[in-house]
Amino acid sequence: MGKKILVLSASPRRHGNSDSLSDEFIRGAKDSGNDVEKIFLRDKRIEYCNGCGACLKTHKCVIKDDMEEILGKMSNADVIVMATPVYFYSVSAQMKTLIDRTYPVFKNLKNKEFYFILSAEDTSKERMSRAIETFRGFSEYCLPNSHEMGIIYGAGVLDAGAIKDTPAMKEAYDMALAIK
Ligand SMILES: Cc1cc2nc3c(=O)[nH]c(=O)nc-3n(C[C@H](O)[C@H](O)[C@H](O)COP(=O)(O)O)c2cc1C
């Protein structure tokens, strides 16, 4: 049958390093029979959360943009893959804006499996872990019964495309191939 996998690619650079890792992950996930959809966040209109709190009662956001559709897809997914470049040792602004906008529904994003994909110039996984902690602040601390399944570190890559010469591409493919 396969799983429903949603890939959220949050680099501003299409075909950049984290986006290329996302595509390899998708290739592996499709080869093992899963149903995969990717959203390249820069293609979407996603405003900042304005903190009004109306959604605490209504479970709907007052802002009318593409986030409602994305939240529907996140709710339907069995697996959510979050891919980001490391920006100042955190996630990209696109990714953080998306996370904030899950506020209307995050308590209902239950039982999801998560994979994280990162790319950075740095080669230190320890320093990249600050960005991982941002992801965990969302998935592990805030979502009911989430499961962290794997992390792909695209380390030591600055220019777009540099990732293609690294073992992380195969790691992304193989990790996704194991999803059944
Ligand atoms: C605004 C900005 C901030 C960055 N901050 C970091 C950083 O803190 N640590 C790091 O190792 N690389 C940093 N980088 C480099 C990117 O993480 C690196 O080029 C990465 O491969 C980009 O991924 P992408 O091709 O998916 O956009 C930064 C790049 C930009 C544009």
Ligand as a Chemical Component Dictionary entry (heavy atoms), coordinates in Angstrom:
data_LIG
# 
_chem_comp.id                   LIG 
_chem_comp.type                 NON-POLYMER 
_chem_comp.pdbx_formal_charge   0 
_chem_comp.three_letter_code    LIG 
# 
loop_
_chem_comp_atom.comp_id 
_chem_comp_atom.atom_id 
_chem_comp_atom.alt_atom_id 
_chem_comp_atom.type_symbol 
_chem_comp_atom.charge 
_chem_comp_atom.model_Cartn_x 
_chem_comp_atom.model_Cartn_y 
_chem_comp_atom.model_Cartn_z 
_chem_comp_atom.pdbx_ordinal 
LIG C1  C1  C 0 21.413 33.587 5.178  1  
LIG C2  C2  C 0 22.317 32.401 5.230  2  
LIG C3  C3  C 0 22.728 31.935 6.455  3  
LIG C4  C4  C 0 23.555 30.812 6.538  4  
LIG N1  N1  N 0 23.929 30.371 7.770  5  
LIG C5  C5  C 0 24.712 29.267 7.842  6  
LIG C6  C6  C 0 25.094 28.765 9.102  7  
LIG O1  O1  O 0 24.734 29.283 10.154 8  
LIG N2  N2  N 0 25.907 27.672 9.125  9  
LIG C7  C7  C 0 26.329 27.044 7.981  10 
LIG O2  O2  O 0 27.041 26.054 8.072  11 
LIG N3  N3  N 0 25.951 27.482 6.776  12 
LIG C8  C8  C 0 25.164 28.582 6.675  13 
LIG N4  N4  N 0 24.762 29.045 5.450  14 
LIG C9  C9  C 0 25.128 28.256 4.243  15 
LIG C10 C10 C 0 23.982 27.342 3.825  16 
LIG O3  O3  O 0 23.487 26.592 4.907  17 
LIG C11 C11 C 0 24.482 26.365 2.735  18 
LIG O4  O4  O 0 24.860 27.084 1.594  19 
LIG C12 C12 C 0 23.422 25.335 2.398  20 
LIG O5  O5  O 0 23.996 24.311 1.608  21 
LIG C13 C13 C 0 22.251 25.979 1.663  22 
LIG O6  O6  O 0 21.276 24.998 1.390  23 
LIG P1  P1  P 0 20.298 25.150 0.119  24 
LIG O7  O7  O 0 21.178 24.986 -1.121 25 
LIG O8  O8  O 0 19.327 24.060 0.298  26 
LIG O9  O9  O 0 19.689 26.506 0.182  27 
LIG C14 C14 C 0 23.966 30.164 5.343  28 
LIG C15 C15 C 0 23.540 30.648 4.095  29 
LIG C16 C16 C 0 22.721 31.758 4.039  30 
LIG C17 C17 C 0 22.256 32.268 2.691  31 
# 
loop_
_chem_comp_bond.comp_id 
_chem_comp_bond.atom_id_1 
_chem_comp_bond.atom_id_2 
_chem_comp_bond.value_order 
_chem_comp_bond.pdbx_ordinal 
LIG C1  C2  SING 1  
LIG C2  C3  SING 2  
LIG C2  C16 DOUB 3  
LIG C3  C4  DOUB 4  
LIG C4  N1  SING 5  
LIG C4  C14 SING 6  
LIG N1  C5  DOUB 7  
LIG C5  C6  SING 8  
LIG C5  C8  SING 9  
LIG C6  O1  DOUB 10 
LIG C6  N2  SING 11 
LIG N2  C7  SING 12 
LIG C7  O2  DOUB 13 
LIG C7  N3  SING 14 
LIG N3  C8  DOUB 15 
LIG C8  N4  SING 16 
LIG N4  C9  SING 17 
LIG N4  C14 SING 18 
LIG C9  C10 SING 19 
LIG C10 O3  SING 20 
LIG C10 C11 SING 21 
LIG C11 O4  SING 22 
LIG C11 C12 SING 23 
LIG C12 O5  SING 24 
LIG C12 C13 SING 25 
LIG C13 O6  SING 26 
LIG O6  P1  SING 27 
LIG P1  O7  DOUB 28 
LIG P1  O8  SING 29 
LIG P1  O9  SING 30 
LIG C14 C15 DOUB 31 
LIG C15 C16 SING 32 
LIG C16 C17 SING 33 
# 
